[in-house]
Amino acid sequence: MSDVVLWEKRGQTGIITINRPQALNALNAAVIEGLHEVLDGPAQDPELRAIVLCGAGGKAFVAGADIAEMRSITPLQAEAFAARGQLVGQKLAALAVPVIAAVGGFALGGGCEMAMACDLVIAGPKAKFGQPEVNLGVIPGFGGTQRLLRRVGLAVAMDLCLTARLIDGAEAVRLGVASRLVDGDVLEAALGVAAEIGAKGPVAVRLAKRVLHENADADLNTGLAAERTAFAMCFTSGDQAEGMAAFLERRTANFTGR
């Protein structure tokens, strides 16, 4: 396993830590490949019920891409680097279980893009989000223009991408970049959300994530049809039988994910 991307499993929750605190967890080629390694390997563990993505050191989730590494690359290398970074975001979104970004500090450029690829974004009191790439003479390359557009709409996405202004956690929640603003330790808060999700019916959680992602840009009728199919699939699972029995018997459900 890479030393710049760490993997830990706590019960039924996986923790991915981007571990370059001396560089504010900036994304270089080694980090991108380390993320691919984790997402293709241990993050596929069928026992997992949620994953938390965080940055080491406390100051940054990810402060952006590694400018020192990027400054001299060719256009072809830039396209390949963007493709690998975008694929990380696609893999995060495609994981069967929910992924929660724990943002306690800077989530800028590639960091904002990685956070937005997660299913939930928990922002701490010192969180800062932004797409400041135009300050460097480039644009977002890991999905920032497209994920912002889908989260906040054209007007706000234009504002953030063209002015490079940063927003705090409260504004990020208001705009839809983040899901929740919390006080205190953001990683512990994210782990708490992971545990909360982990206590629900795993089959239903996975199907809900799939339907939401796959139909985010669909017309209403297509989305409703997908929802009906997934709803019906829930009734093939033991989780549905256990969940409804537990409700009627006024006890806590013992879900197995089957």
N, C-alpha and C positions, 0 to 999 in steps of 0.2 A: 504494500500500500504506500502511496506517495506520502512524503513528510510535509507537503504543503496543503494536502487535503486529508483530513483525519476522519475516521469513521468510528462511531461508538454506538453500541446498542444498549439501551436501558429498558429492560422489560420488553414491551411491544413497541417502543419508540426508537427510531434511529436518529442519530445526530451526525450531521455532516458539518465539519468545521473547516473553513478556509483559513489556513494557518501561515500567514505571512505578516504577523503583526508589525514587524519592523518596517514594512512597506505599506502599512494600513490595508493589508490583504489585497493589494492590487492584483489584477488578473493578468498573469503572463501565460505563456504556452504551457508551462509545467502545471499550473493550477487548472487550466482548461482540460488538459489530459487527465489530471488527477480526478476531476469531477466526472469525466466520462468513465473512468475506471470504477469509481464508486457507484455511479448510476447504473452501470451495466452489470455490476456484481452484487455486493451486499445489500444495496437498496432494493433489490428484487426479492429479498427474503419474504416468503409468503406469511411468516408469522407477524410481520410488521403491521401496525395499524395506523401509523403516522410517522412522518419524518420532519425534523427541524433542521433548517439550514441557518448557520450563523458564521460570524467572523471572530477570529481570536484577538485578544488584547484589549477589548473594551472600547477602543476609540472608533472603530469602523466595522461595519458589516463588510463592505468592499468599497474602497474609495475610488475605484475606477479601474481602467486597464493600466498596465505597466507602460508608461510613456517612454521610459528609457529603452525598453525592448522594441517598442513600436516605431520609434522615430525614423529609423532608416530602412524599414521594410519596403519592398516593391509593391506596386498595385496588385499583382497576382498574389503575393504573399498576404497582403491586406485582405483580399477577398477570401482566401483560404482561412485566415484567422477568424474573420467574421462568420464564415460558415460553421467553423467548429464551435464558436461561442453561441451562435444561434441554436445549434443542435443541442447544446447543454440545456437551454431554455425549453426546447421542445421535449427533451427527455424528462425534465422536471414536471412539465405539464402532463406528460403521458404516463407517469408512474401511476400504478393502480391506487396507491394510498395518498391521502392528502399530504402536501408539503407546506410547512409553515416557515416563513422567513422571520427570524428574530433580529430586528434592526435596532441596535442600541446606539449607533453613531452614524457615520457617513455611509450613505448608499448612493453613490454618485456614478454617473456613466454606466459602465458595465455592472456596477453594484445595484443600481436602480433597476437595470434590465433583468438581473438575476432575481431580484426580489419580486418584480412584477410577473415573472414566470412561475412563481409559487402560487399556491391556492389561497393562502391567507398570509397577510403581512402584518406582524405585530410590531408596532413602533414604540420605542421607549422615549423618555422625556428629552433626550439629547439627539434624537434621530434627525437626520437631514437627508432629503432626497433631491435628486436633480439630474438633468442631462446637460452637462456643461461642455459638451464636445466642441461646439462652435468656437469656444475660447481657444481651442487648439487648432482650428482650421479644418476640422473634420465633423462628421455627423455621427449619431449613434449607429453602431454596427452590430450589436448583439440583440436587436429586436426592439430597441427603445422607441423608435418612431411608431411602429405598428402596435406595440403593446400599450403605449400611452394613448394612442388614437382610440383603441378599443375600450380602454378604462375610463378616459376622461372626456372624450370627444375632441373634435377638430380644433375648436377655439383654444382650449386649455393646452392641448398638445403643442399647438403652434407657439403659444406663449412660452412654455417650458423649454422647447427645443431651440427656439430662435433667440431668446434672451439669455438662456443659460442660468436663469435664476434658481436659487435653492428654496425649498419649502421645508417647514418643520413637520413634525409628526401630526400635529393637529390639522394643519392644512392638507397634509397627505390623506388623512382620513376623510376630511370634508370633500376632497376632490375625487376620491376613490382609488388613489394610488396605494393606500394602506387600508387594512381592515379594522384595526383597533389601536387606540393609544392607551398605554399602560404606564403606571408609576412603578419605580423600583427596577428590579432586575428583569430585563426583557427576556433573557434566555429562560429563566424560571417561569415567567408568564407564558412563553411559547410552549414550554414543556407541559404547563398546566392545561393549555388548550389542546395539546396533543393527547393528554390523558383523558380529557373530556370527550374528545372525538373517539378515542380508543374504547370508551365504555359503551358506545353506540353499536348498533348492528353493523358489523364490518361489510357484509354483502351490500347492504343498503348504502353505506357510505361510499363504497367504490362505485356503485351504479350511479349515485347522485353526482359524483365528480365527473364520471364519464359523460353523462347526459348534458351536464352544464358545459363542459369543454367542447364536446362535439357539436353542440347546437348554439354556441354563442353568436354565430353569424347567420344562423338559419332563419327562415321565415317562421312565423308562429305555427302554422299548421304542421310543418315538418318537425319542429321542436315538440309539439304536443304529441305527435305520433311516436317520436322517440321516447318520450316520457311514458306513454301508455305501455310500450313494449318493455321498458325497464321496470315499471311498476309490476307488470305481470311476472317478470322474471323473479322478483322478490319472493313470490309465492311458491317458487320451486326450492326455496332454501329452508334449512332448519332454523335459521335466525328469525324468519317471519313467524314460524310456529312458536318458538320460544318467546319472542318479544310480545306477542299478543297474549300468550298464556300467562306470562309474568304480569302483564298489565291487569288482566282480569283477576288474577290471584293476589294482586297487590304486593308483589315482591320484586326484587331486583332481577333483571334478566341475566342469564348466563349464556352470553353469545359465544359461538365457536367459530364464526366466519364461514360456515358451510350451509 
